[in-house]
Amino acid sequence: MHINTEGNFIELTKKQVSITKGVAILFMLLLHLFCTKDYQGLFTPLIIIKGVPLVYYLALFGDCCVAIYCFCSGYGLMCTYKNNPDEYNKKNAKRILKLYINFWIIILLFVVLLGYLTGNSATYPGNIKTFLLNVTAISVSYNGAWWFLTTYIILVVLSKFINKIIQKYNNILITLIVFIIYCICYVQRIKVVITFTNPVLNWVITQAALLGTSLFAFVVGSIFADKKLYSFIYNKVNNIKFKNTLCVLGILFMIVCHGFVQTLFVAIFTGIAFIVLFNLIDKPDSLDRLLYYLSSHSTNMWLTHMFFYMVYFKSLVFMPKYPVFIFIWLVILCLVSSYLIKLFYSNIIKKINL
């Protein structure tokens, strides 16, 4: 944690933000693997509560993964903006280009190459229109988990404007406005109230709903960074007796409550609360090192995991039968592929001097 010369501000470090993003991606894997009550033939749960696997409730809590990632992105981008606003747009352009390069490598390996080798080339990559729409991230039909890629890019593009608004206007009012936007867009995203016959207009309204449901956590993260709200919370609670135990109990309490209130609507609240509680916990160095290591592969895990458990290798992923082993096995498969992706990525980045 960073402490300034006055000893008052103890903010989230770049490493902590990276680790928290990594945890969000692990939550995503957990959510996608086990958030189902129809588990017969997929996995063998060790603990069942009234006919529902315990792992289902743990996976359900993982629906806060997008909120966590958005908060961390908003937090990190605000810090970058405050450090050097003049270079901010240039850094973001590089950030987006690097993400696209990483994304294109994954498309070549998992869509073009594996699609051909597995005899699925009619779908992966399919026709030229489908391929071009996916390569640009305008459409992400190859992989359902890619929907957030488009949203994230839009958030990065808008982030300078968002940061200026946050620094200029009342943050309580801004939070209220983005929460209202969240509620409206949540209804549109889940209920699909507005539809158009024109595919372009349908795309626009879909992206607006996805952006609107991601904006709240992103803005709150930006406000946390700008107003040093984490420092305020940290200074209030860090010396409380049994702080670690209370934080762990707080997370467990949210998991239990979400089991009773099984709606995605609450994910923004559980996600933001988890970020604070998780980072307040004094974790062993070994756990920090493990999570930091995994976080360095989190983007590739996000962009590839669905190809393993749903598209090409479903039987392989669920082969270990028991949830804990299935989860570890999927992480290992994603890590192996990530090293291959990084090999191509690092060579390209060096050659184009990014």
MIROZA-246768 format. One record per residue (C-alpha): residue number from 0; residue in three letters; x, y, z. Coordinates in pm, 1 decimal, padded with zeros to 6 digits. Layout:
PT   nr  rest         x         y         z
PT  NUM   ALA         X         Y         Z
...
//
This chain:
PT   nr  rest         x         y         z
PT    0   MET   00000.0   00000.0   00000.0
PT    1   HIS   00111.6   00353.9  -00071.9
PT    2   ILE   00147.6   00597.2   00216.5
PT    3   ASN   00216.1   00961.4   00138.8
PT    4   THR   00454.0   01186.8   00330.8
PT    5   GLU   00180.1   01290.2   00571.3
PT    6   GLY   00099.1   00926.9   00647.5
PT    7   ASN  -00271.9   00978.9   00584.6
PT    8   PHE  -00340.6   00821.4   00246.3
PT    9   ILE  -00315.0   00445.9   00221.4
PT   10   GLU  -00446.8   00370.1  -00124.4
PT   11   LEU  -00471.4   00054.1  -00329.9
PT   12   THR  -00143.3  -00013.8  -00507.3
PT   13   LYS  -00112.8  -00114.9  -00871.9
PT   14   LYS  -00032.9  -00468.2  -00752.8
PT   15   GLN  -00345.3  -00482.3  -00533.9
PT   16   VAL  -00564.5  -00360.6  -00820.3
PT   17   SER  -00408.6  -00620.8  -01050.9
PT   18   ILE  -00464.6  -00898.4  -00795.6
PT   19   THR  -00826.4  -00790.6  -00746.1
PT   20   LYS  -00883.5  -00798.0  -01122.5
PT   21   GLY  -00734.4  -01145.5  -01126.1
PT   22   VAL  -00974.0  -01257.6  -00853.3
PT   23   ALA  -01259.9  -01119.6  -01065.8
PT   24   ILE  -01153.9  -01345.2  -01353.5
PT   25   LEU  -01132.2  -01645.6  -01118.8
PT   26   PHE  -01487.0  -01560.2  -01008.5
PT   27   MET  -01586.6  -01558.7  -01376.1
PT   28   LEU  -01450.4  -01910.0  -01425.2
PT   29   LEU  -01630.2  -02026.7  -01110.9
PT   30   LEU  -01954.3  -01864.8  -01227.3
PT   31   HIS  -01943.2  -02015.5  -01575.2
PT   32   LEU  -01848.8  -02363.8  -01458.8
PT   33   PHE  -02080.2  -02421.1  -01165.2
PT   34   CYS  -02365.1  -02169.3  -01157.2
PT   35   THR  -02618.9  -02432.3  -01255.8
PT   36   LYS  -02859.6  -02651.9  -01064.8
PT   37   ASP  -02864.5  -02899.3  -01354.4
PT   38   TYR  -02530.0  -03053.8  -01267.1
PT   39   GLN  -02603.1  -03420.2  -01344.6
PT   40   GLY  -02354.2  -03548.2  -01598.6
PT   41   LEU  -02128.8  -03244.7  -01552.0
PT   42   PHE  -01977.9  -03274.2  -01206.0
PT   43   THR  -02017.8  -03449.9  -00872.2
PT   44   PRO  -02083.1  -03204.5  -00586.1
PT   45   LEU  -01941.7  -03295.8  -00245.8
PT   46   ILE  -02194.9  -03093.5  -00043.8
PT   47   ILE  -02561.5  -03052.8  -00134.7
PT   48   ILE  -02801.8  -02817.2   00043.8
PT   49   LYS  -03167.5  -02903.7  -00013.2
PT   50   GLY  -03091.8  -03052.0  -00353.7
PT   51   VAL  -02860.9  -02766.6  -00462.0
PT   52   PRO  -02481.3  -02804.9  -00470.1
PT   53   LEU  -02295.2  -02574.8  -00232.1
PT   54   VAL  -02064.1  -02481.8  -00518.3
PT   55   TYR  -02366.2  -02333.2  -00697.8
PT   56   TYR  -02396.9  -02064.4  -00429.6
PT   57   LEU  -02023.5  -01994.1  -00441.0
PT   58   ALA  -02043.1  -01967.7  -00819.8
PT   59   LEU  -02350.8  -01744.6  -00796.6
PT   60   PHE  -02152.3  -01496.3  -00589.1
PT   61   GLY  -01908.1  -01486.3  -00878.6
PT   62   ASP  -02158.3  -01283.8  -01081.9
PT   63   CYS  -01995.3  -00977.4  -00928.2
PT   64   CYS  -01688.4  -01041.3  -01149.1
PT   65   VAL  -01777.2  -00770.3  -01403.1
PT   66   ALA  -01850.4  -00515.9  -01129.5
PT   67   ILE  -01513.5  -00589.4  -00967.1
PT   68   TYR  -01329.2  -00558.6  -01298.0
PT   69   CYS  -01510.4  -00232.9  -01383.1
PT   70   PHE  -01436.2  -00082.7  -01040.5
PT   71   CYS  -01066.6  -00172.0  -01069.8
PT   72   SER  -01051.4  -00035.1  -01424.5
PT   73   GLY  -01212.2   00292.1  -01320.1
PT   74   TYR  -00982.0   00313.8  -01019.3
PT   75   GLY  -00667.4   00245.7  -01220.5
PT   76   LEU  -00758.6   00478.1  -01506.5
PT   77   MET  -00834.9   00764.4  -01268.0
PT   78   CYS  -00492.2   00718.3  -01105.9
PT   79   THR  -00329.2   00720.4  -01451.4
PT   80   TYR  -00523.5   01032.1  -01548.0
PT   81   LYS  -00426.5   01220.1  -01232.1
PT   82   ASN  -00060.0   01127.4  -01271.0
PT   83   ASN  -00032.0   01257.8  -01627.9
PT   84   PRO  -00349.6   01398.5  -01788.8
PT   85   ASP  -00161.8   01529.8  -02093.0
PT   86   GLU  -00041.3   01183.0  -02194.5
PT   87   TYR  -00362.9   01007.6  -02094.0
PT   88   ASN  -00520.6   00968.6  -02439.2
PT   89   LYS  -00192.7   00844.3  -02584.9
PT   90   LYS  -00155.7   00583.3  -02310.5
PT   91   ASN  -00513.8   00469.2  -02359.2
PT   92   ALA  -00463.1   00434.8  -02734.9
PT   93   LYS  -00166.5   00206.7  -02663.7
PT   94   ARG  -00369.6   00020.0  -02401.4
PT   95   ILE  -00647.0  -00052.1  -02652.6
PT   96   LEU  -00403.9  -00146.1  -02931.6
PT   97   LYS  -00222.6  -00391.5  -02702.6
PT   98   LEU  -00554.6  -00544.7  -02601.1
PT   99   TYR  -00653.7  -00584.5  -02965.9
PT  100   ILE  -00320.6  -00747.6  -03050.8
PT  101   ASN  -00366.9  -00994.6  -02765.9
PT  102   PHE  -00725.1  -01052.3  -02881.6
PT  103   TRP  -00621.3  -01111.4  -03244.4
PT  104   ILE  -00364.1  -01372.2  -03138.7
PT  105   ILE  -00638.2  -01557.2  -02950.1
PT  106   ILE  -00866.5  -01540.9  -03254.6
PT  107   LEU  -00593.8  -01687.5  -03476.2
PT  108   LEU  -00514.7  -01968.3  -03230.2
PT  109   PHE  -00858.0  -02054.3  -03090.8
PT  110   VAL  -01087.5  -01961.2  -03377.5
PT  111   VAL  -00897.1  -02001.3  -03703.0
PT  112   LEU  -00647.4  -02276.4  -03612.2
PT  113   LEU  -00853.2  -02482.5  -03365.4
PT  114   GLY  -01167.7  -02434.1  -03570.9
PT  115   TYR  -00990.6  -02588.7  -03867.3
PT  116   LEU  -00821.6  -02869.0  -03671.7
PT  117   THR  -01146.2  -02972.2  -03497.5
PT  118   GLY  -01353.7  -02960.7  -03815.0
PT  119   ASN  -01561.6  -02662.9  -03698.6
PT  120   SER  -01441.5  -02411.9  -03958.3
PT  121   ALA  -01799.3  -02352.2  -04078.8
PT  122   THR  -01858.9  -02177.7  -03743.9
PT  123   TYR  -01504.0  -02093.6  -03634.6
PT  124   PRO  -01422.4  -01866.7  -03815.0
PT  125   GLY  -01729.3  -01899.2  -04040.2
PT  126   ASN  -01783.7  -01648.7  -04319.1
PT  127   ILE  -01578.5  -01335.0  -04380.6
PT  128   LYS  -01847.3  -01103.8  -04239.4
PT  129   THR  -01859.4  -01293.7  -03909.7
PT  130   PHE  -01481.4  -01296.6  -03892.4
PT  131   LEU  -01444.8  -00921.9  -03953.0
PT  132   LEU  -01716.4  -00833.2  -03702.3
PT  133   ASN  -01541.8  -01042.9  -03435.9
PT  134   VAL  -01190.9  -00919.7  -03517.6
PT  135   THR  -01305.7  -00561.5  -03464.6
PT  136   ALA  -01505.4  -00663.8  -03151.9
PT  137   ILE  -01815.4  -00506.9  -03307.5
PT  138   SER  -01975.3  -00848.7  -03273.2
PT  139   VAL  -01839.2  -01122.2  -03046.9
PT  140   SER  -02031.6  -01427.6  -03161.8
PT  141   TYR  -01736.7  -01664.9  -03125.5
PT  142   ASN  -01730.2  -01646.7  -02747.5
PT  143   GLY  -02002.2  -01532.4  -02508.1
PT  144   ALA  -01750.3  -01409.7  -02251.5
PT  145   TRP  -01616.5  -01158.3  -02502.6
PT  146   TRP  -01915.8  -00924.9  -02469.8
PT  147   PHE  -01730.5  -00723.5  -02207.2
PT  148   LEU  -01440.2  -00657.9  -02445.5
PT  149   THR  -01650.2  -00411.8  -02646.3
PT  150   THR  -01786.3  -00252.6  -02329.5
PT  151   TYR  -01439.4  -00219.9  -02176.7
PT  152   ILE  -01301.2  -00049.5  -02488.4
PT  153   ILE  -01589.8   00198.9  -02484.2
PT  154   LEU  -01528.4   00269.1  -02113.9
PT  155   VAL  -01158.6   00334.2  -02177.5
PT  156   VAL  -01243.1   00570.9  -02464.9
PT  157   LEU  -01494.2   00757.7  -02246.0
PT  158   SER  -01278.7   00751.3  -01931.8
PT  159   LYS  -01113.6   01092.3  -01976.3
PT  160   PHE  -01453.8   01257.7  -02006.3
PT  161   ILE  -01581.6   01056.7  -01707.7
PT  162   ASN  -01279.1   01153.8  -01497.3
PT  163   LYS  -01322.6   01522.9  -01577.1
PT  164   ILE  -01689.8   01505.6  -01478.2
PT  165   ILE  -01601.2   01334.1  -01149.5
PT  166   GLN  -01341.8   01598.4  -01063.0
PT  167   LYS  -01571.8   01885.9  -01152.9
PT  168   TYR  -01915.8   01796.0  -01018.1
PT  169   ASN  -02078.0   01664.7  -00700.2
PT  170   ASN  -01990.7   01298.1  -00665.7
PT  171   ILE  -02306.8   01206.4  -00475.5
PT  172   LEU  -02516.6   01345.3  -00760.7
PT  173   ILE  -02301.1   01165.1  -01018.2
PT  174   THR  -02337.5   00836.9  -00827.9
PT  175   LEU  -02715.0   00880.3  -00813.1
PT  176   ILE  -02734.1   00952.3  -01186.9
PT  177   VAL  -02523.5   00651.0  -01288.7
PT  178   PHE  -02726.3   00431.1  -01053.2
PT  179   ILE  -03047.7   00541.9  -01225.5
PT  180   ILE  -02878.4   00465.8  -01558.6
PT  181   TYR  -02781.3   00125.9  -01417.1
PT  182   CYS  -03141.8   00047.5  -01319.3
PT  183   ILE  -03280.6   00148.4  -01659.9
PT  184   CYS  -03013.1  -00041.4  -01852.5
PT  185   TYR  -03046.9  -00345.9  -01626.6
PT  186   VAL  -03416.4  -00373.7  -01714.7
PT  187   GLN  -03333.4  -00337.8  -02085.0
PT  188   ARG  -03052.8  -00594.4  -02063.3
PT  189   ILE  -03258.3  -00856.8  -01877.2
PT  190   LYS  -03610.2  -00793.2  -02010.7
PT  191   VAL  -03516.0  -00656.1  -02358.4
PT  192   VAL  -03798.3  -00401.3  -02346.9
PT  193   ILE  -03687.9  -00208.8  -02655.6
PT  194   THR  -03616.1  -00391.6  -02982.0
PT  195   PHE  -03569.7  -00280.6  -03340.5
PT  196   THR  -03607.6  -00458.7  -03673.3
PT  197   ASN  -03291.1  -00284.4  -03788.7
PT  198   PRO  -02986.0  -00490.0  -03677.4
PT  199   VAL  -02767.9  -00180.2  -03640.0
PT  200   LEU  -03016.3  -00015.3  -03404.7
PT  201   ASN  -03048.8  -00341.3  -03212.8
PT  202   TRP  -02671.5  -00352.9  -03176.3
PT  203   VAL  -02667.9   00006.1  -03048.3
PT  204   ILE  -02938.9  -00054.9  -02786.6
PT  205   THR  -02769.2  -00377.2  -02673.8
PT  206   GLN  -02432.1  -00206.3  -02633.0
PT  207   ALA  -02597.0   00085.0  -02452.7
PT  208   ALA  -02755.8  -00156.4  -02203.5
PT  209   LEU  -02427.2  -00339.5  -02144.7
PT  210   LEU  -02240.5  -00011.4  -02106.0
PT  211   GLY  -02503.4   00129.4  -01871.2
PT  212   THR  -02489.5  -00175.1  -01642.4
PT  213   SER  -02107.8  -00155.4  -01632.6
PT  214   LEU  -02081.5   00220.3  -01585.0
PT  215   PHE  -02188.2   00236.0  -01219.0
PT  216   ALA  -01901.1   00023.7  -01080.8
PT  217   PHE  -01655.3   00196.1  -01315.2
PT  218   VAL  -01758.5   00543.0  -01195.1
PT  219   VAL  -01754.3   00436.9  -00828.0
PT  220   GLY  -01401.3   00303.1  -00880.1
PT  221   SER  -01297.3   00635.8  -01031.5
PT  222   ILE  -01451.8   00826.4  -00741.0
PT  223   PHE  -01272.9   00599.9  -00491.2
PT  224   ALA  -00939.1   00684.1  -00656.7
PT  225   ASP  -01006.4   01056.6  -00690.7
PT  226   LYS  -01143.2   01112.8  -00340.7
PT  227   LYS  -00921.0   00851.2  -00170.1
PT  228   LEU  -01220.9   00676.2  -00020.4
PT  229   TYR  -01029.2   00354.8   00037.7
PT  230   SER  -00785.0   00549.0   00255.8
PT  231   PHE  -01077.3   00682.5   00456.8
PT  232   ILE  -01217.2   00332.2   00511.5
PT  233   TYR  -00875.0   00182.5   00582.5
PT  234   ASN  -00789.4   00442.1   00844.2
PT  235   LYS  -01124.5   00386.4   01015.1
PT  236   VAL  -01116.3   00007.4   01037.9
PT  237   ASN  -00758.0  -00114.2   01004.0
PT  238   ASN  -00691.0  -00117.9   01378.7
PT  239   ILE  -01019.1  -00281.8   01471.9
PT  240   LYS  -00970.4  -00601.6   01670.7
PT  241   PHE  -01028.7  -00918.4   01465.9
PT  242   LYS  -01038.4  -00710.1   01147.0
PT  243   ASN  -00941.0  -01005.0   00924.3
PT  244   THR  -01201.8  -01232.6   01077.1
PT  245   LEU  -01472.0  -00969.1   01044.1
PT  246   CYS  -01383.9  -00908.5   00677.6
PT  247   VAL  -01396.7  -01280.9   00600.0
PT  248   LEU  -01729.3  -01307.9   00783.1
PT  249   GLY  -01853.7  -01009.8   00581.6
PT  250   ILE  -01772.7  -01188.6   00255.4
PT  251   LEU  -01936.2  -01509.8   00377.3
PT  252   PHE  -02243.5  -01310.7   00484.2
PT  253   MET  -02275.1  -01167.2   00131.6
PT  254   ILE  -02247.7  -01516.2  -00019.3
PT  255   VAL  -02527.9  -01641.9   00207.2
PT  256   CYS  -02749.0  -01339.4   00139.3
PT  257   HIS  -02695.0  -01368.6  -00236.3
PT  258   GLY  -02807.2  -01730.7  -00206.0
PT  259   PHE  -03144.2  -01599.7  -00088.2
PT  260   VAL  -03153.0  -01303.1  -00329.8
PT  261   GLN  -03044.3  -01467.4  -00653.1
PT  262   THR  -03050.3  -01170.4  -00886.7
PT  263   LEU  -02770.5  -01018.8  -01091.6
PT  264   PHE  -02896.2  -00674.2  -00988.4
PT  265   VAL  -02711.1  -00690.3  -00655.8
PT  266   ALA  -02376.2  -00778.7  -00818.4
PT  267   ILE  -02259.3  -00417.2  -00826.2
PT  268   PHE  -02305.2  -00392.1  -00449.3
PT  269   THR  -02150.7  -00729.0  -00360.1
PT  270   GLY  -01865.1  -00658.1  -00601.2
PT  271   ILE  -01772.6  -00319.8  -00455.4
PT  272   ALA  -01809.1  -00446.5  -00098.6
PT  273   PHE  -01592.0  -00748.9  -00180.9
PT  274   ILE  -01313.9  -00525.8  -00318.1
PT  275   VAL  -01295.3  -00328.5   00005.5
PT  276   LEU  -01321.7  -00629.8   00238.2
PT  277   PHE  -01079.5  -00841.8   00035.2
PT  278   ASN  -00811.5  -00573.4   00030.3
PT  279   LEU  -00851.8  -00494.3   00399.9
PT  280   ILE  -00761.8  -00854.8   00484.6
PT  281   ASP  -00393.8  -00906.2   00570.4
PT  282   LYS  -00309.5  -01198.7   00343.4
PT  283   PRO  -00003.5  -01427.7   00360.8
PT  284   ASP   00275.0  -01331.6   00119.9
PT  285   SER   00248.8  -01674.0  -00045.6
PT  286   LEU  -00118.4  -01614.7  -00128.0
PT  287   ASP  -00043.2  -01265.1  -00257.2
PT  288   ARG   00231.4  -01403.7  -00481.3
PT  289   LEU   00002.4  -01675.7  -00617.0
PT  290   LEU  -00281.4  -01433.5  -00688.1
PT  291   TYR  -00042.9  -01183.3  -00847.1
PT  292   TYR   00097.3  -01456.8  -01070.0
PT  293   LEU  -00253.0  -01559.5  -01177.8
PT  294   SER  -00348.0  -01195.4  -01233.8
PT  295   SER  -00071.9  -01160.8  -01494.3
PT  296   HIS  -00262.1  -01420.0  -01701.0
PT  297   SER  -00611.9  -01295.2  -01618.0
PT  298   THR  -00685.3  -01134.6  -01956.9
PT  299   ASN  -00597.8  -01453.8  -02141.2
PT  300   MET  -00797.1  -01663.3  -01892.4
PT  301   TRP  -01098.8  -01438.9  -01952.0
PT  302   LEU  -01070.3  -01453.9  -02331.3
PT  303   THR  -00996.1  -01827.7  -02366.0
PT  304   HIS  -01171.2  -02020.2  -02086.4
PT  305   MET  -01501.9  -02057.8  -02268.4
PT  306   PHE  -01330.7  -02227.2  -02562.6
PT  307   PHE  -01216.2  -02497.2  -02322.4
PT  308   TYR  -01526.5  -02566.9  -02115.3
PT  309   MET  -01793.7  -02504.0  -02378.4
PT  310   VAL  -01668.8  -02499.9  -02738.5
PT  311   TYR  -01393.3  -02755.7  -02797.6
PT  312   PHE  -01298.9  -02950.6  -02485.3
PT  313   LYS  -01603.1  -02973.4  -02258.4
PT  314   SER  -01551.8  -03341.2  -02170.6
PT  315   LEU  -01182.9  -03277.7  -02101.8
PT  316   VAL  -01254.6  -02987.1  -01866.1
PT  317   PHE  -01516.5  -03177.9  -01663.7
PT  318   MET  -01313.7  -03499.3  -01663.1
PT  319   PRO  -01192.4  -03457.3  -01298.8
PT  320   LYS  -01561.5  -03481.8  -01187.1
PT  321   TYR  -01527.0  -03290.2  -00858.5
PT  322   PRO  -01569.5  -02907.6  -00865.3
PT  323   VAL  -01241.0  -02813.7  -00695.8
PT  324   PHE  -01040.8  -03029.3  -00937.9
PT  325   ILE  -01241.7  -02914.1  -01239.9
PT  326   PHE  -01174.6  -02552.8  -01145.0
PT  327   ILE  -00800.1  -02608.5  -01094.9
PT  328   TRP  -00781.6  -02808.0  -01418.2
PT  329   LEU  -00949.2  -02528.7  -01620.3
PT  330   VAL  -00712.7  -02272.7  -01466.5
PT  331   ILE  -00416.2  -02490.9  -01567.1
PT  332   LEU  -00545.4  -02529.2  -01922.9
PT  333   CYS  -00591.6  -02151.2  -01947.4
PT  334   LEU  -00244.3  -02088.3  -01803.8
PT  335   VAL  -00077.4  -02320.8  -02055.0
PT  336   SER  -00253.6  -02145.2  -02342.0
PT  337   SER  -00168.5  -01807.0  -02189.1
PT  338   TYR   00203.3  -01880.1  -02204.3
PT  339   LEU   00169.1  -01960.3  -02574.2
PT  340   ILE  -00031.4  -01641.3  -02633.9
PT  341   LYS   00222.6  -01435.4  -02440.8
PT  342   LEU   00504.7  -01581.5  -02650.6
PT  343   PHE   00348.1  -01444.2  -02968.6
PT  344   TYR   00234.0  -01125.3  -02796.3
PT  345   SER   00573.1  -01029.1  -02651.0
PT  346   ASN   00747.4  -01080.5  -02985.1
PT  347   ILE   00491.7  -00864.9  -03168.2
PT  348   ILE   00505.6  -00588.4  -02907.1
PT  349   LYS   00885.0  -00579.7  -02928.9
PT  350   LYS   00882.6  -00563.7  -03307.8
PT  351   ILE   00635.9  -00274.4  -03323.6
PT  352   ASN   00800.2  -00107.1  -03021.8
PT  353   LEU   00486.7  -00060.9  -02809.9
//
